[in-house]
């Protein structure tokens, strides 16, 4: 399983300390379901290199969680 995690930042429109997603702070994770092994957090280049090392097909793409529910 591949996962993308967006960072959080202060929501400047909120006076209650709320946060919103930060597209500039992104981590990727590789989760091996059968073994329980977790690789990450990875930056974009490290993620691409690790996918190649693990021979994960380029056809495997991330999907929005709402698209698979």
N, C-alpha and C positions, 0 to 999 in steps of 0.2 A: 504494500500500500504506500502511496506517495501522499504527502500532505504539505500544504503551504500555510504558514502562520503569519498573519499580519501583526505588526506591532501596534501599540496604542500610544496616543498622544492626547494632551489636554484639549478639550473642546472649548475653543475660545469664545463660543457663543453661550456657554453655560456658566452660571455663577455658583453651581453646586458641586464642582469638582468632577463632572462627568468627563469621560474620555471617548474618543472616536478612533477609528482605525487609521493607521499611518502606513500608507503604501510604500514609503521609503525605508521602513524597517521590516524587512521580510526575511523569514527563515523557512528552510525546507527540511523535511524529515522523510526518512525511508524506514518504514515499519515492516519487519518480516513477521507476518502473522504466525506462521508455523513454529518459528523458533523463539519468538518474543523479543528478538534483537531490534534495538532502536538505534538508528544512525541520525545524528543531528544534534543541535541545529546546524544547518549548512547554509552558506551564502550561495548565490546563484551559480558562480563558477565551480565551487566545490560540489554542488548538487549535480551539475552536468557531468563533472568528472567521475563522481561516485556512481551515477547511473551507467556510465560507460564501463567502469570497472566491474560492476555487477551484471553487465550485459543486459540491462533493462532496455527493451526496445524503444526506439524513438517514437513508435506509434502509440505508446502509453502516454496519455496526457492527463493533466489535472482537470477535474470537473468541479463545477460549483456544487456545493452540498445540496442546494435546493433542486438541482437537476437530477439527483439520484435518489431522492426520497420517494 
